[in-house]
Amino acid sequence: MSCRTGRQCERKGGGFRLGAALLVAFDLSRIKDEFTKLYAMFVILTWCWHRFALRHTGRKMVVLDEAWMFAKWPDSAKFLETLARRGRKHRTGLVVASQHIEEFLAREEGRAVISSCATRIILGQNPTVAQEVAEAFKLPAGAEERLSAYADGGCILVAGNSMAEVQVECLPYERQFVFTGGGNVERA
């Protein structure tokens, strides 16, 4: 596991000294075992909650990628739901990113996390789950066909009571951060 910050991150006495970091990112890509990765994410989120959300004033943002791992297990799904609900009280926003929306839809806690999101970006979906996604997000009739047909970057943006179809395109310098998995980053 490695730690990256917007400023400084030094190893001190078995932990990381973050200084006045504006951004802290934890890279768990080297952890291959799913349960070990979940456990590491759980520990990190708990640390973020206690270290930043509860202690610091002002607005904060916690971003969780691969959040489907949390939705898959009852205890971690409940933790994520609690973080989503209580975060507002402490001016902490939660960004949840997942390629496996069905894990959220399968649990009450996962649906609660989704319903507490003020803004939702719904990317293209596999036709087998598109209807379930359209129903869960209360999208208008015909949305499941649109979700099934979107190419890379096509999505539905829902903010409050407003909804729009959006095409997201990354800038050339962003490609190295957006495309993963060894694919050709020049394709976009």
Disulfide bonds with the S-S distance in Angstrom:
none
